[in-house]
């Protein structure tokens, strides 16, 4: 037999969470988090202290065009066709007893179990 292989999406620190907002009759999916200071969307700059809900938008009809640098940079020097906002890690929470909780993560525990679980048994 060969080595075990596992594939999983993961993040050491989860900086955002999913949510929804109502706009008129529509319910839109959003990403909720605290953008880093200086991050901008449509000219609005974030202060790095305020949590906000951001609608990530819809993918363009021709997705391949987004990945070609010459087509994503507008000729007028405006914003790129696709942009990724960077978020701050969340503040550490404490229990009622004052114990600091760990940072939220995405499946990091599963990855550690796969990598070193046998050595801890």
DACORMO-V446674 format. One record per residue. N is the residue number from 1. PSI is psi in whole degrees, 0 to 359 (NA if undefined). D_CENTER is the distance of its C-alpha to the mean C-alpha in Angstrom with 1 decimal. Layout:
# DACORMO-V446674
n->N psi->PSI d_center->D_CENTER
n->N psi->PSI d_center->D_CENTER
This chain:
# DACORMO-V446674
n->1 psi->157 d_center->37.5
n->2 psi->191 d_center->34.6
n->3 psi->148 d_center->31.5
n->4 psi->141 d_center->28.9
n->5 psi->138 d_center->25.7
n->6 psi->143 d_center->22.5
n->7 psi->130 d_center->19.3
n->8 psi->140 d_center->16.1
n->9 psi->133 d_center->12.3
n->10 psi->164 d_center->11.2
n->11 psi->137 d_center->9.3
n->12 psi->325 d_center->11.7
n->13 psi->127 d_center->9.6
n->14 psi->113 d_center->7.1
n->15 psi->346 d_center->6.0
n->16 psi->169 d_center->5.1
n->17 psi->160 d_center->7.5
n->18 psi->152 d_center->9.0
n->19 psi->183 d_center->12.2
n->20 psi->151 d_center->15.0
n->21 psi->152 d_center->17.3
n->22 psi->131 d_center->20.8
n->23 psi->103 d_center->22.1
n->24 psi->234 d_center->25.7
n->25 psi->353 d_center->26.2
n->26 psi->144 d_center->22.9
n->27 psi->119 d_center->20.0
n->28 psi->140 d_center->16.7
n->29 psi->139 d_center->13.3
n->30 psi->164 d_center->10.7
n->31 psi->127 d_center->7.3
n->32 psi->128 d_center->8.7
n->33 psi->186 d_center->8.2
n->34 psi->100 d_center->10.3
n->35 psi->147 d_center->10.0
n->36 psi->151 d_center->12.1
n->37 psi->132 d_center->15.7
n->38 psi->346 d_center->16.9
n->39 psi->144 d_center->13.8
n->40 psi->145 d_center->15.4
n->41 psi->123 d_center->15.2
n->42 psi->42 d_center->18.7
n->43 psi->350 d_center->20.4
n->44 psi->121 d_center->18.9
n->45 psi->141 d_center->18.0
n->46 psi->150 d_center->15.9
n->47 psi->354 d_center->17.7
n->48 psi->4 d_center->15.1
n->49 psi->343 d_center->16.7
n->50 psi->128 d_center->15.9
n->51 psi->141 d_center->13.3
n->52 psi->159 d_center->12.7
n->53 psi->127 d_center->11.8
n->54 psi->126 d_center->10.7
n->55 psi->119 d_center->12.1
n->56 psi->345 d_center->10.3
n->57 psi->177 d_center->13.9
n->58 psi->151 d_center->15.9
n->59 psi->143 d_center->16.5
n->60 psi->158 d_center->19.8
n->61 psi->319 d_center->22.8
n->62 psi->85 d_center->23.3
n->63 psi->325 d_center->20.0
n->64 psi->332 d_center->21.9
n->65 psi->332 d_center->22.8
n->66 psi->328 d_center->19.2
n->67 psi->1 d_center->19.4
n->68 psi->114 d_center->22.8
n->69 psi->321 d_center->22.6
n->70 psi->333 d_center->26.0
n->71 psi->343 d_center->24.9
n->72 psi->337 d_center->21.5
n->73 psi->113 d_center->23.1
n->74 psi->146 d_center->25.2
n->75 psi->336 d_center->28.8
n->76 psi->4 d_center->28.8
n->77 psi->13 d_center->26.3
n->78 psi->196 d_center->23.7
n->79 psi->156 d_center->19.9
n->80 psi->159 d_center->18.7
n->81 psi->329 d_center->18.4
n->82 psi->138 d_center->14.8
n->83 psi->143 d_center->12.5
n->84 psi->123 d_center->9.0
n->85 psi->135 d_center->8.3
n->86 psi->138 d_center->7.7
n->87 psi->150 d_center->7.1
n->88 psi->151 d_center->9.8
n->89 psi->153 d_center->10.0
n->90 psi->159 d_center->11.7
n->91 psi->144 d_center->15.5
n->92 psi->131 d_center->17.4
n->93 psi->159 d_center->19.3
n->94 psi->150 d_center->23.0
n->95 psi->173 d_center->25.2
n->96 psi->333 d_center->28.5
n->97 psi->356 d_center->30.3
n->98 psi->8 d_center->28.2
n->99 psi->129 d_center->26.4
n->100 psi->127 d_center->23.0
n->101 psi->159 d_center->20.4
n->102 psi->161 d_center->18.0
n->103 psi->144 d_center->14.3
n->104 psi->147 d_center->12.2
n->105 psi->173 d_center->11.1
n->106 psi->103 d_center->10.6
n->107 psi->23 d_center->14.1
n->108 psi->325 d_center->15.2
n->109 psi->321 d_center->18.4
n->110 psi->320 d_center->19.2
n->111 psi->316 d_center->18.9
n->112 psi->320 d_center->21.2
n->113 psi->316 d_center->23.6
n->114 psi->318 d_center->23.9
n->115 psi->317 d_center->24.5
n->116 psi->6 d_center->26.8
n->117 psi->318 d_center->27.6
n->118 psi->329 d_center->31.2
n->119 psi->341 d_center->32.0
n->120 psi->349 d_center->31.4
n->121 psi->NA d_center->33.5
